[in-house]
Amino acid sequence: MKTRDEILDAVVRRACGYEAKETVEEYAVVDGSLELVKRKITTKDVPPDIAAAKMIMDGGDISDLSDEQLEAEKKRLIEQLNNLGENGE
């Protein structure tokens, strides 16, 4: 389980925006074995999240949040990050 400091760091990172690197690899069968034929690394800009910024500006102190609220926020942020990766945004 993440500590409160790790969660706060994640919320601050989300509030400010960041760059994410994505690696896509393509393999082909060559002489009966799989070989890497292409690797593409892209860097994507993830824009600031207003909800995360609001959370920080409204209190800036996550110690007021219950463990359930922190877990819900963590899941929400992870879901958004996963959706960004899947949608290519």
PyMOL Python script that loads the backbone (N, CA, C, O; Angstrom):
from pymol import cmd

cmd.read_pdbstr("""\
ATOM      1  N   MET A   1       0.844  -1.185   0.000  1.00  0.00           N
ATOM      2  CA  MET A   1       0.000   0.000   0.000  1.00  0.00           C
ATOM      3  C   MET A   1       0.887   1.246   0.000  1.00  0.00           C
ATOM      4  O   MET A   1       1.928   1.280   0.657  1.00  0.00           O
ATOM      5  N   LYS A   2       0.477   2.230  -0.719  1.00  0.00           N
ATOM      6  CA  LYS A   2       1.227   3.475  -0.824  1.00  0.00           C
ATOM      7  C   LYS A   2       1.112   4.292   0.462  1.00  0.00           C
ATOM      8  O   LYS A   2       0.091   4.268   1.149  1.00  0.00           O
ATOM      9  N   THR A   3       2.186   5.010   0.762  1.00  0.00           N
ATOM     10  CA  THR A   3       2.143   5.904   1.914  1.00  0.00           C
ATOM     11  C   THR A   3       1.465   7.200   1.516  1.00  0.00           C
ATOM     12  O   THR A   3       1.304   7.489   0.330  1.00  0.00           O
ATOM     13  N   ARG A   4       1.078   7.961   2.491  1.00  0.00           N
ATOM     14  CA  ARG A   4       0.422   9.245   2.212  1.00  0.00           C
ATOM     15  C   ARG A   4       1.345  10.173   1.413  1.00  0.00           C
ATOM     16  O   ARG A   4       0.881  10.891   0.528  1.00  0.00           O
ATOM     17  N   ASP A   5       2.651  10.162   1.720  1.00  0.00           N
ATOM     18  CA  ASP A   5       3.592  11.010   0.984  1.00  0.00           C
ATOM     19  C   ASP A   5       3.669  10.607  -0.484  1.00  0.00           C
ATOM     20  O   ASP A   5       3.759  11.467  -1.360  1.00  0.00           O
ATOM     21  N   GLU A   6       3.635   9.303  -0.757  1.00  0.00           N
ATOM     22  CA  GLU A   6       3.667   8.839  -2.138  1.00  0.00           C
ATOM     23  C   GLU A   6       2.399   9.241  -2.877  1.00  0.00           C
ATOM     24  O   GLU A   6       2.445   9.617  -4.048  1.00  0.00           O
ATOM     25  N   ILE A   7       1.280   9.160  -2.195  1.00  0.00           N
ATOM     26  CA  ILE A   7       0.018   9.553  -2.819  1.00  0.00           C
ATOM     27  C   ILE A   7       0.004  11.053  -3.077  1.00  0.00           C
ATOM     28  O   ILE A   7      -0.420  11.492  -4.146  1.00  0.00           O
ATOM     29  N   LEU A   8       0.460  11.843  -2.115  1.00  0.00           N
ATOM     30  CA  LEU A   8       0.517  13.294  -2.304  1.00  0.00           C
ATOM     31  C   LEU A   8       1.436  13.639  -3.466  1.00  0.00           C
ATOM     32  O   LEU A   8       1.109  14.506  -4.276  1.00  0.00           O
ATOM     33  N   ASP A   9       2.589  12.966  -3.557  1.00  0.00           N
ATOM     34  CA  ASP A   9       3.505  13.197  -4.682  1.00  0.00           C
ATOM     35  C   ASP A   9       2.823  12.885  -6.011  1.00  0.00           C
ATOM     36  O   ASP A   9       3.001  13.613  -6.987  1.00  0.00           O
ATOM     37  N   ALA A  10       2.042  11.801  -6.050  1.00  0.00           N
ATOM     38  CA  ALA A  10       1.333  11.430  -7.281  1.00  0.00           C
ATOM     39  C   ALA A  10       0.281  12.473  -7.644  1.00  0.00           C
ATOM     40  O   ALA A  10       0.114  12.813  -8.815  1.00  0.00           O
ATOM     41  N   VAL A  11      -0.428  12.981  -6.631  1.00  0.00           N
ATOM     42  CA  VAL A  11      -1.453  14.003  -6.890  1.00  0.00           C
ATOM     43  C   VAL A  11      -0.800  15.289  -7.381  1.00  0.00           C
ATOM     44  O   VAL A  11      -1.305  15.929  -8.304  1.00  0.00           O
ATOM     45  N   VAL A  12       0.316  15.668  -6.771  1.00  0.00           N
ATOM     46  CA  VAL A  12       1.027  16.886  -7.205  1.00  0.00           C
ATOM     47  C   VAL A  12       1.529  16.713  -8.631  1.00  0.00           C
ATOM     48  O   VAL A  12       1.413  17.630  -9.444  1.00  0.00           O
ATOM     49  N   ARG A  13       2.083  15.554  -8.940  1.00  0.00           N
ATOM     50  CA  ARG A  13       2.567  15.285 -10.296  1.00  0.00           C
ATOM     51  C   ARG A  13       1.421  15.387 -11.295  1.00  0.00           C
ATOM     52  O   ARG A  13       1.569  15.987 -12.360  1.00  0.00           O
ATOM     53  N   ARG A  14       0.283  14.801 -10.948  1.00  0.00           N
ATOM     54  CA  ARG A  14      -0.887  14.846 -11.820  1.00  0.00           C
ATOM     55  C   ARG A  14      -1.399  16.275 -11.974  1.00  0.00           C
ATOM     56  O   ARG A  14      -1.803  16.683 -13.063  1.00  0.00           O
ATOM     57  N   ALA A  15      -1.379  17.031 -10.880  1.00  0.00           N
ATOM     58  CA  ALA A  15      -1.867  18.418 -10.915  1.00  0.00           C
ATOM     59  C   ALA A  15      -0.992  19.292 -11.806  1.00  0.00           C
ATOM     60  O   ALA A  15      -1.487  20.216 -12.452  1.00  0.00           O
ATOM     61  N   CYS A  16       0.291  19.007 -11.842  1.00  0.00           N
ATOM     62  CA  CYS A  16       1.226  19.836 -12.619  1.00  0.00           C
ATOM     63  C   CYS A  16       1.410  19.356 -14.054  1.00  0.00           C
ATOM     64  O   CYS A  16       1.898  20.101 -14.904  1.00  0.00           O
ATOM     65  N   GLY A  17       1.019  18.114 -14.322  1.00  0.00           N
ATOM     66  CA  GLY A  17       1.260  17.549 -15.643  1.00  0.00           C
ATOM     67  C   GLY A  17       2.658  16.951 -15.686  1.00  0.00           C
ATOM     68  O   GLY A  17       3.503  17.271 -14.849  1.00  0.00           O
ATOM     69  N   TYR A  18       2.897  16.086 -16.659  1.00  0.00           N
ATOM     70  CA  TYR A  18       4.191  15.427 -16.755  1.00  0.00           C
ATOM     71  C   TYR A  18       4.335  14.792 -18.134  1.00  0.00           C
ATOM     72  O   TYR A  18       3.398  14.785 -18.933  1.00  0.00           O
ATOM     73  N   GLU A  19       5.524  14.261 -18.394  1.00  0.00           N
ATOM     74  CA  GLU A  19       5.768  13.534 -19.630  1.00  0.00           C
ATOM     75  C   GLU A  19       5.784  12.042 -19.323  1.00  0.00           C
ATOM     76  O   GLU A  19       6.302  11.618 -18.291  1.00  0.00           O
ATOM     77  N   ALA A  20       5.216  11.254 -20.222  1.00  0.00           N
ATOM     78  CA  ALA A  20       5.204   9.798 -20.066  1.00  0.00           C
ATOM     79  C   ALA A  20       5.817   9.177 -21.317  1.00  0.00           C
ATOM     80  O   ALA A  20       5.499   9.576 -22.437  1.00  0.00           O
ATOM     81  N   LYS A  21       6.690   8.208 -21.121  1.00  0.00           N
ATOM     82  CA  LYS A  21       7.304   7.505 -22.250  1.00  0.00           C
ATOM     83  C   LYS A  21       6.576   6.184 -22.460  1.00  0.00           C
ATOM     84  O   LYS A  21       6.225   5.482 -21.512  1.00  0.00           O
ATOM     85  N   GLU A  22       6.364   5.872 -23.727  1.00  0.00           N
ATOM     86  CA  GLU A  22       5.685   4.637 -24.102  1.00  0.00           C
ATOM     87  C   GLU A  22       6.548   3.902 -25.115  1.00  0.00           C
ATOM     88  O   GLU A  22       7.019   4.496 -26.085  1.00  0.00           O
ATOM     89  N   THR A  23       6.754   2.620 -24.891  1.00  0.00           N
ATOM     90  CA  THR A  23       7.562   1.802 -25.794  1.00  0.00           C
ATOM     91  C   THR A  23       6.678   0.752 -26.447  1.00  0.00           C
ATOM     92  O   THR A  23       5.952   0.024 -25.770  1.00  0.00           O
ATOM     93  N   VAL A  24       6.749   0.683 -27.774  1.00  0.00           N
ATOM     94  CA  VAL A  24       6.017  -0.326 -28.538  1.00  0.00           C
ATOM     95  C   VAL A  24       7.054  -1.154 -29.286  1.00  0.00           C
ATOM     96  O   VAL A  24       7.888  -0.616 -30.015  1.00  0.00           O
ATOM     97  N   GLU A  25       6.991  -2.471 -29.095  1.00  0.00           N
ATOM     98  CA  GLU A  25       7.944  -3.364 -29.750  1.00  0.00           C
ATOM     99  C   GLU A  25       7.211  -4.336 -30.663  1.00  0.00           C
ATOM    100  O   GLU A  25       6.151  -4.859 -30.319  1.00  0.00           O
ATOM    101  N   GLU A  26       7.798  -4.566 -31.834  1.00  0.00           N
ATOM    102  CA  GLU A  26       7.238  -5.529 -32.778  1.00  0.00           C
ATOM    103  C   GLU A  26       8.234  -6.666 -32.957  1.00  0.00           C
ATOM    104  O   GLU A  26       9.432  -6.448 -33.133  1.00  0.00           O
ATOM    105  N   TYR A  27       7.709  -7.877 -32.907  1.00  0.00           N
ATOM    106  CA  TYR A  27       8.536  -9.064 -33.072  1.00  0.00           C
ATOM    107  C   TYR A  27       8.086  -9.835 -34.303  1.00  0.00           C
ATOM    108  O   TYR A  27       6.923  -9.770 -34.701  1.00  0.00           O
ATOM    109  N   ALA A  28       9.025 -10.567 -34.903  1.00  0.00           N
ATOM    110  CA  ALA A  28       8.725 -11.421 -36.049  1.00  0.00           C
ATOM    111  C   ALA A  28       9.466 -12.742 -35.866  1.00  0.00           C
ATOM    112  O   ALA A  28      10.496 -12.806 -35.195  1.00  0.00           O
ATOM    113  N   VAL A  29       8.927 -13.785 -36.472  1.00  0.00           N
ATOM    114  CA  VAL A  29       9.588 -15.086 -36.434  1.00  0.00           C
ATOM    115  C   VAL A  29      10.641 -15.105 -37.534  1.00  0.00           C
ATOM    116  O   VAL A  29      10.336 -14.974 -38.719  1.00  0.00           O
ATOM    117  N   VAL A  30      11.892 -15.273 -37.105  1.00  0.00           N
ATOM    118  CA  VAL A  30      13.013 -15.333 -38.043  1.00  0.00           C
ATOM    119  C   VAL A  30      13.782 -16.611 -37.732  1.00  0.00           C
ATOM    120  O   VAL A  30      14.280 -16.794 -36.622  1.00  0.00           O
ATOM    121  N   ASP A  31      13.871 -17.480 -38.710  1.00  0.00           N
ATOM    122  CA  ASP A  31      14.559 -18.771 -38.537  1.00  0.00           C
ATOM    123  C   ASP A  31      14.020 -19.542 -37.340  1.00  0.00           C
ATOM    124  O   ASP A  31      14.790 -20.164 -36.608  1.00  0.00           O
ATOM    125  N   GLY A  32      12.719 -19.506 -37.135  1.00  0.00           N
ATOM    126  CA  GLY A  32      12.081 -20.290 -36.093  1.00  0.00           C
ATOM    127  C   GLY A  32      12.089 -19.677 -34.706  1.00  0.00           C
ATOM    128  O   GLY A  32      11.595 -20.294 -33.763  1.00  0.00           O
ATOM    129  N   SER A  33      12.636 -18.477 -34.555  1.00  0.00           N
ATOM    130  CA  SER A  33      12.620 -17.848 -33.232  1.00  0.00           C
ATOM    131  C   SER A  33      12.138 -16.399 -33.364  1.00  0.00           C
ATOM    132  O   SER A  33      12.254 -15.772 -34.417  1.00  0.00           O
ATOM    133  N   LEU A  34      11.600 -15.902 -32.264  1.00  0.00           N
ATOM    134  CA  LEU A  34      11.122 -14.518 -32.259  1.00  0.00           C
ATOM    135  C   LEU A  34      12.293 -13.553 -32.138  1.00  0.00           C
ATOM    136  O   LEU A  34      13.182 -13.729 -31.304  1.00  0.00           O
ATOM    137  N   GLU A  35      12.273 -12.541 -32.978  1.00  0.00           N
ATOM    138  CA  GLU A  35      13.310 -11.506 -32.917  1.00  0.00           C
ATOM    139  C   GLU A  35      12.646 -10.136 -32.969  1.00  0.00           C
ATOM    140  O   GLU A  35      11.658  -9.925 -33.672  1.00  0.00           O
ATOM    141  N   LEU A  36      13.208  -9.235 -32.221  1.00  0.00           N
ATOM    142  CA  LEU A  36      12.738  -7.855 -32.212  1.00  0.00           C
ATOM    143  C   LEU A  36      13.077  -7.228 -33.560  1.00  0.00           C
ATOM    144  O   LEU A  36      14.239  -7.205 -33.964  1.00  0.00           O
ATOM    145  N   VAL A  37      12.055  -6.718 -34.256  1.00  0.00           N
ATOM    146  CA  VAL A  37      12.297  -6.108 -35.564  1.00  0.00           C
ATOM    147  C   VAL A  37      12.084  -4.600 -35.544  1.00  0.00           C
ATOM    148  O   VAL A  37      12.580  -3.885 -36.414  1.00  0.00           O
ATOM    149  N   LYS A  38      11.343  -4.120 -34.546  1.00  0.00           N
ATOM    150  CA  LYS A  38      11.078  -2.686 -34.512  1.00  0.00           C
ATOM    151  C   LYS A  38      10.759  -2.265 -33.077  1.00  0.00           C
ATOM    152  O   LYS A  38      10.002  -2.935 -32.375  1.00  0.00           O
ATOM    153  N   ARG A  39      11.345  -1.152 -32.657  1.00  0.00           N
ATOM    154  CA  ARG A  39      11.041  -0.592 -31.343  1.00  0.00           C
ATOM    155  C   ARG A  39      10.788   0.903 -31.536  1.00  0.00           C
ATOM    156  O   ARG A  39      11.606   1.620 -32.112  1.00  0.00           O
ATOM    157  N   LYS A  40       9.650   1.348 -31.046  1.00  0.00           N
ATOM    158  CA  LYS A  40       9.286   2.756 -31.161  1.00  0.00           C
ATOM    159  C   LYS A  40       9.052   3.310 -29.755  1.00  0.00           C
ATOM    160  O   LYS A  40       8.230   2.786 -29.003  1.00  0.00           O
ATOM    161  N   ILE A  41       9.771   4.357 -29.412  1.00  0.00           N
ATOM    162  CA  ILE A  41       9.623   5.008 -28.111  1.00  0.00           C
ATOM    163  C   ILE A  41       9.075   6.402 -28.359  1.00  0.00           C
ATOM    164  O   ILE A  41       9.661   7.197 -29.093  1.00  0.00           O
ATOM    165  N   THR A  42       7.940   6.684 -27.734  1.00  0.00           N
ATOM    166  CA  THR A  42       7.338   8.010 -27.875  1.00  0.00           C
ATOM    167  C   THR A  42       7.201   8.645 -26.497  1.00  0.00           C
ATOM    168  O   THR A  42       7.034   7.966 -25.485  1.00  0.00           O
ATOM    169  N   THR A  43       7.279   9.962 -26.497  1.00  0.00           N
ATOM    170  CA  THR A  43       7.083  10.726 -25.268  1.00  0.00           C
ATOM    171  C   THR A  43       5.801  11.513 -25.422  1.00  0.00           C
ATOM    172  O   THR A  43       5.611  12.240 -26.397  1.00  0.00           O
ATOM    173  N   LYS A  44       4.924  11.358 -24.445  1.00  0.00           N
ATOM    174  CA  LYS A  44       3.636  12.040 -24.489  1.00  0.00           C
ATOM    175  C   LYS A  44       3.549  13.032 -23.344  1.00  0.00           C
ATOM    176  O   LYS A  44       3.987  12.751 -22.228  1.00  0.00           O
ATOM    177  N   ASP A  45       2.986  14.180 -23.627  1.00  0.00           N
ATOM    178  CA  ASP A  45       2.733  15.165 -22.590  1.00  0.00           C
ATOM    179  C   ASP A  45       1.371  14.895 -21.977  1.00  0.00           C
ATOM    180  O   ASP A  45       0.361  14.870 -22.679  1.00  0.00           O
ATOM    181  N   VAL A  46       1.345  14.693 -20.673  1.00  0.00           N
ATOM    182  CA  VAL A  46       0.092  14.512 -19.957  1.00  0.00           C
ATOM    183  C   VAL A  46      -0.235  15.870 -19.340  1.00  0.00           C
ATOM    184  O   VAL A  46       0.517  16.362 -18.498  1.00  0.00           O
ATOM    185  N   PRO A  47      -1.345  16.476 -19.748  1.00  0.00           N
ATOM    186  CA  PRO A  47      -1.661  17.830 -19.277  1.00  0.00           C
ATOM    187  C   PRO A  47      -2.028  17.836 -17.792  1.00  0.00           C
ATOM    188  O   PRO A  47      -2.383  16.801 -17.228  1.00  0.00           O
ATOM    189  N   PRO A  48      -1.939  18.998 -17.174  1.00  0.00           N
ATOM    190  CA  PRO A  48      -2.341  19.106 -15.766  1.00  0.00           C
ATOM    191  C   PRO A  48      -3.800  18.717 -15.582  1.00  0.00           C
ATOM    192  O   PRO A  48      -4.636  18.942 -16.457  1.00  0.00           O
ATOM    193  N   ASP A  49      -4.090  18.129 -14.428  1.00  0.00           N
ATOM    194  CA  ASP A  49      -5.435  17.694 -14.089  1.00  0.00           C
ATOM    195  C   ASP A  49      -6.032  18.714 -13.120  1.00  0.00           C
ATOM    196  O   ASP A  49      -5.518  18.900 -12.017  1.00  0.00           O
ATOM    197  N   ILE A  50      -7.104  19.365 -13.529  1.00  0.00           N
ATOM    198  CA  ILE A  50      -7.735  20.404 -12.721  1.00  0.00           C
ATOM    199  C   ILE A  50      -8.261  19.855 -11.405  1.00  0.00           C
ATOM    200  O   ILE A  50      -8.165  20.523 -10.376  1.00  0.00           O
ATOM    201  N   ALA A  51      -8.817  18.647 -11.420  1.00  0.00           N
ATOM    202  CA  ALA A  51      -9.353  18.060 -10.184  1.00  0.00           C
ATOM    203  C   ALA A  51      -8.236  17.839  -9.167  1.00  0.00           C
ATOM    204  O   ALA A  51      -8.428  18.084  -7.976  1.00  0.00           O
ATOM    205  N   ALA A  52      -7.080  17.382  -9.622  1.00  0.00           N
ATOM    206  CA  ALA A  52      -5.950  17.182  -8.719  1.00  0.00           C
ATOM    207  C   ALA A  52      -5.449  18.520  -8.186  1.00  0.00           C
ATOM    208  O   ALA A  52      -5.128  18.639  -7.004  1.00  0.00           O
ATOM    209  N   ALA A  53      -5.382  19.526  -9.056  1.00  0.00           N
ATOM    210  CA  ALA A  53      -4.958  20.855  -8.608  1.00  0.00           C
ATOM    211  C   ALA A  53      -5.942  21.419  -7.598  1.00  0.00           C
ATOM    212  O   ALA A  53      -5.542  22.025  -6.604  1.00  0.00           O
ATOM    213  N   LYS A  54      -7.220  21.221  -7.848  1.00  0.00           N
ATOM    214  CA  LYS A  54      -8.246  21.709  -6.917  1.00  0.00           C
ATOM    215  C   LYS A  54      -8.115  21.022  -5.561  1.00  0.00           C
ATOM    216  O   LYS A  54      -8.261  21.652  -4.514  1.00  0.00           O
ATOM    217  N   MET A  55      -7.842  19.741  -5.597  1.00  0.00           N
ATOM    218  CA  MET A  55      -7.668  18.996  -4.354  1.00  0.00           C
ATOM    219  C   MET A  55      -6.531  19.595  -3.520  1.00  0.00           C
ATOM    220  O   MET A  55      -6.651  19.737  -2.303  1.00  0.00           O
ATOM    221  N   ILE A  56      -5.450  19.937  -4.176  1.00  0.00           N
ATOM    222  CA  ILE A  56      -4.305  20.525  -3.479  1.00  0.00           C
ATOM    223  C   ILE A  56      -4.639  21.937  -3.002  1.00  0.00           C
ATOM    224  O   ILE A  56      -4.329  22.301  -1.867  1.00  0.00           O
ATOM    225  N   MET A  57      -5.269  22.729  -3.864  1.00  0.00           N
ATOM    226  CA  MET A  57      -5.571  24.127  -3.525  1.00  0.00           C
ATOM    227  C   MET A  57      -6.623  24.227  -2.426  1.00  0.00           C
ATOM    228  O   MET A  57      -6.568  25.140  -1.601  1.00  0.00           O
ATOM    229  N   ASP A  58      -7.579  23.302  -2.405  1.00  0.00           N
ATOM    230  CA  ASP A  58      -8.635  23.345  -1.400  1.00  0.00           C
ATOM    231  C   ASP A  58      -8.126  23.058   0.001  1.00  0.00           C
ATOM    232  O   ASP A  58      -8.712  23.511   0.984  1.00  0.00           O
ATOM    233  N   GLY A  59      -7.060  22.322   0.094  1.00  0.00           N
ATOM    234  CA  GLY A  59      -6.564  21.994   1.423  1.00  0.00           C
ATOM    235  C   GLY A  59      -5.084  21.751   1.411  1.00  0.00           C
ATOM    236  O   GLY A  59      -4.365  22.126   2.337  1.00  0.00           O
ATOM    237  N   GLY A  60      -4.639  21.122   0.357  1.00  0.00           N
ATOM    238  CA  GLY A  60      -3.235  20.805   0.241  1.00  0.00           C
ATOM    239  C   GLY A  60      -2.765  19.784   1.257  1.00  0.00           C
ATOM    240  O   GLY A  60      -1.608  19.365   1.228  1.00  0.00           O
ATOM    241  N   ASP A  61      -3.643  19.382   2.148  1.00  0.00           N
ATOM    242  CA  ASP A  61      -3.268  18.447   3.186  1.00  0.00           C
ATOM    243  C   ASP A  61      -4.137  17.213   3.055  1.00  0.00           C
ATOM    244  O   ASP A  61      -5.332  17.240   3.348  1.00  0.00           O
ATOM    245  N   ILE A  62      -3.525  16.144   2.617  1.00  0.00           N
ATOM    246  CA  ILE A  62      -4.302  14.928   2.420  1.00  0.00           C
ATOM    247  C   ILE A  62      -4.545  14.186   3.727  1.00  0.00           C
ATOM    248  O   ILE A  62      -5.225  13.159   3.746  1.00  0.00           O
ATOM    249  N   SER A  63      -3.991  14.703   4.816  1.00  0.00           N
ATOM    250  CA  SER A  63      -4.179  14.012   6.089  1.00  0.00           C
ATOM    251  C   SER A  63      -5.639  14.060   6.539  1.00  0.00           C
ATOM    252  O   SER A  63      -6.047  13.280   7.399  1.00  0.00           O
ATOM    253  N   ASP A  64      -6.430  14.976   5.960  1.00  0.00           N
ATOM    254  CA  ASP A  64      -7.849  15.052   6.286  1.00  0.00           C
ATOM    255  C   ASP A  64      -8.671  13.982   5.578  1.00  0.00           C
ATOM    256  O   ASP A  64      -9.818  13.727   5.943  1.00  0.00           O
ATOM    257  N   LEU A  65      -8.076  13.359   4.564  1.00  0.00           N
ATOM    258  CA  LEU A  65      -8.800  12.347   3.800  1.00  0.00           C
ATOM    259  C   LEU A  65      -8.729  11.001   4.511  1.00  0.00           C
ATOM    260  O   LEU A  65      -7.721  10.654   5.126  1.00  0.00           O
ATOM    261  N   SER A  66      -9.810  10.263   4.414  1.00  0.00           N
ATOM    262  CA  SER A  66      -9.827   8.918   4.982  1.00  0.00           C
ATOM    263  C   SER A  66      -9.028   7.988   4.070  1.00  0.00           C
ATOM    264  O   SER A  66      -8.739   8.322   2.921  1.00  0.00           O
ATOM    265  N   ASP A  67      -8.683   6.830   4.595  1.00  0.00           N
ATOM    266  CA  ASP A  67      -7.976   5.849   3.779  1.00  0.00           C
ATOM    267  C   ASP A  67      -8.804   5.445   2.563  1.00  0.00           C
ATOM    268  O   ASP A  67      -8.258   5.202   1.487  1.00  0.00           O
ATOM    269  N   GLU A  68     -10.126   5.373   2.739  1.00  0.00           N
ATOM    270  CA  GLU A  68     -11.003   5.020   1.623  1.00  0.00           C
ATOM    271  C   GLU A  68     -10.983   6.101   0.549  1.00  0.00           C
ATOM    272  O   GLU A  68     -10.971   5.792  -0.643  1.00  0.00           O
ATOM    273  N   GLN A  69     -10.978   7.371   0.964  1.00  0.00           N
ATOM    274  CA  GLN A  69     -10.932   8.478  -0.002  1.00  0.00           C
ATOM    275  C   GLN A  69      -9.597   8.489  -0.741  1.00  0.00           C
ATOM    276  O   GLN A  69      -9.552   8.716  -1.951  1.00  0.00           O
ATOM    277  N   LEU A  70      -8.512   8.243  -0.010  1.00  0.00           N
ATOM    278  CA  LEU A  70      -7.198   8.187  -0.653  1.00  0.00           C
ATOM    279  C   LEU A  70      -7.126   7.037  -1.649  1.00  0.00           C
ATOM    280  O   LEU A  70      -6.596   7.195  -2.748  1.00  0.00           O
ATOM    281  N   GLU A  71      -7.649   5.900  -1.272  1.00  0.00           N
ATOM    282  CA  GLU A  71      -7.648   4.746  -2.163  1.00  0.00           C
ATOM    283  C   GLU A  71      -8.497   5.021  -3.405  1.00  0.00           C
ATOM    284  O   GLU A  71      -8.114   4.636  -4.510  1.00  0.00           O
ATOM    285  N   ALA A  72      -9.638   5.679  -3.236  1.00  0.00           N
ATOM    286  CA  ALA A  72     -10.499   6.025  -4.369  1.00  0.00           C
ATOM    287  C   ALA A  72      -9.788   6.998  -5.306  1.00  0.00           C
ATOM    288  O   ALA A  72      -9.868   6.855  -6.526  1.00  0.00           O
ATOM    289  N   GLU A  73      -9.106   7.968  -4.752  1.00  0.00           N
ATOM    290  CA  GLU A  73      -8.369   8.944  -5.579  1.00  0.00           C
ATOM    291  C   GLU A  73      -7.225   8.253  -6.304  1.00  0.00           C
ATOM    292  O   GLU A  73      -6.981   8.530  -7.479  1.00  0.00           O
ATOM    293  N   LYS A  74      -6.536   7.375  -5.633  1.00  0.00           N
ATOM    294  CA  LYS A  74      -5.451   6.620  -6.252  1.00  0.00           C
ATOM    295  C   LYS A  74      -5.978   5.811  -7.434  1.00  0.00           C
ATOM    296  O   LYS A  74      -5.388   5.838  -8.514  1.00  0.00           O
ATOM    297  N   LYS A  75      -7.083   5.092  -7.239  1.00  0.00           N
ATOM    298  CA  LYS A  75      -7.667   4.293  -8.305  1.00  0.00           C
ATOM    299  C   LYS A  75      -8.109   5.166  -9.478  1.00  0.00           C
ATOM    300  O   LYS A  75      -7.927   4.796 -10.638  1.00  0.00           O
ATOM    301  N   ARG A  76      -8.695   6.331  -9.169  1.00  0.00           N
ATOM    302  CA  ARG A  76      -9.141   7.245 -10.217  1.00  0.00           C
ATOM    303  C   ARG A  76      -7.954   7.723 -11.054  1.00  0.00           C
ATOM    304  O   ARG A  76      -8.033   7.754 -12.282  1.00  0.00           O
ATOM    305  N   LEU A  77      -6.861   8.093 -10.398  1.00  0.00           N
ATOM    306  CA  LEU A  77      -5.685   8.582 -11.110  1.00  0.00           C
ATOM    307  C   LEU A  77      -5.042   7.478 -11.936  1.00  0.00           C
ATOM    308  O   LEU A  77      -4.620   7.716 -13.067  1.00  0.00           O
ATOM    309  N   ILE A  78      -4.963   6.280 -11.384  1.00  0.00           N
ATOM    310  CA  ILE A  78      -4.389   5.148 -12.127  1.00  0.00           C
ATOM    311  C   ILE A  78      -5.240   4.832 -13.347  1.00  0.00           C
ATOM    312  O   ILE A  78      -4.703   4.559 -14.420  1.00  0.00           O
ATOM    313  N   GLU A  79      -6.556   4.866 -13.198  1.00  0.00           N
ATOM    314  CA  GLU A  79      -7.456   4.614 -14.322  1.00  0.00           C
ATOM    315  C   GLU A  79      -7.263   5.661 -15.416  1.00  0.00           C
ATOM    316  O   GLU A  79      -7.229   5.328 -16.600  1.00  0.00           O
ATOM    317  N   GLN A  80      -7.138   6.925 -15.016  1.00  0.00           N
ATOM    318  CA  GLN A  80      -6.922   7.978 -16.012  1.00  0.00           C
ATOM    319  C   GLN A  80      -5.603   7.767 -16.741  1.00  0.00           C
ATOM    320  O   GLN A  80      -5.541   7.932 -17.959  1.00  0.00           O
ATOM    321  N   LEU A  81      -4.553   7.407 -16.022  1.00  0.00           N
ATOM    322  CA  LEU A  81      -3.262   7.162 -16.652  1.00  0.00           C
ATOM    323  C   LEU A  81      -3.342   5.982 -17.620  1.00  0.00           C
ATOM    324  O   LEU A  81      -2.799   6.039 -18.723  1.00  0.00           O
ATOM    325  N   ASN A  82      -4.020   4.919 -17.204  1.00  0.00           N
ATOM    326  CA  ASN A  82      -4.176   3.765 -18.088  1.00  0.00           C
ATOM    327  C   ASN A  82      -4.969   4.124 -19.336  1.00  0.00           C
ATOM    328  O   ASN A  82      -4.635   3.671 -20.431  1.00  0.00           O
ATOM    329  N   ASN A  83      -6.006   4.926 -19.187  1.00  0.00           N
ATOM    330  CA  ASN A  83      -6.813   5.351 -20.332  1.00  0.00           C
ATOM    331  C   ASN A  83      -6.010   6.204 -21.279  1.00  0.00           C
ATOM    332  O   ASN A  83      -6.197   6.108 -22.492  1.00  0.00           O
ATOM    333  N   LEU A  84      -5.114   7.043 -20.770  1.00  0.00           N
ATOM    334  CA  LEU A  84      -4.267   7.852 -21.628  1.00  0.00           C
ATOM    335  C   LEU A  84      -3.371   6.964 -22.481  1.00  0.00           C
ATOM    336  O   LEU A  84      -3.192   7.212 -23.674  1.00  0.00           O
ATOM    337  N   GLY A  85      -2.810   5.930 -21.867  1.00  0.00           N
ATOM    338  CA  GLY A  85      -1.952   5.017 -22.597  1.00  0.00           C
ATOM    339  C   GLY A  85      -2.702   4.227 -23.661  1.00  0.00           C
ATOM    340  O   GLY A  85      -2.184   4.006 -24.755  1.00  0.00           O
ATOM    341  N   GLU A  86      -3.921   3.804 -23.340  1.00  0.00           N
ATOM    342  CA  GLU A  86      -4.722   3.018 -24.281  1.00  0.00           C
ATOM    343  C   GLU A  86      -5.238   3.852 -25.437  1.00  0.00           C
ATOM    344  O   GLU A  86      -5.334   3.364 -26.563  1.00  0.00           O
ATOM    345  N   ASN A  87      -5.569   5.102 -25.169  1.00  0.00           N
ATOM    346  CA  ASN A  87      -6.158   5.970 -26.194  1.00  0.00           C
ATOM    347  C   ASN A  87      -5.112   6.690 -27.012  1.00  0.00           C
ATOM    348  O   ASN A  87      -5.446   7.345 -28.000  1.00  0.00           O
ATOM    349  N   GLY A  88      -3.840   6.583 -26.619  1.00  0.00           N
ATOM    350  CA  GLY A  88      -2.786   7.246 -27.374  1.00  0.00           C
ATOM    351  C   GLY A  88      -2.798   8.744 -27.241  1.00  0.00           C
ATOM    352  O   GLY A  88      -2.282   9.446 -28.110  1.00  0.00           O
ATOM    353  N   GLU A  89      -3.378   9.254 -26.170  1.00  0.00           N
ATOM    354  CA  GLU A  89      -3.442  10.706 -25.970  1.00  0.00           C
ATOM    355  C   GLU A  89      -2.182  11.192 -25.310  1.00  0.00           C
ATOM    356  O   GLU A  89      -2.040  12.388 -25.055  1.00  0.00           O
TER     357      GLU A  89
END
""", "prot")
cmd.dss("prot")
cmd.show_as("cartoon", "prot")
cmd.util.cbc("prot")
cmd.orient("prot")
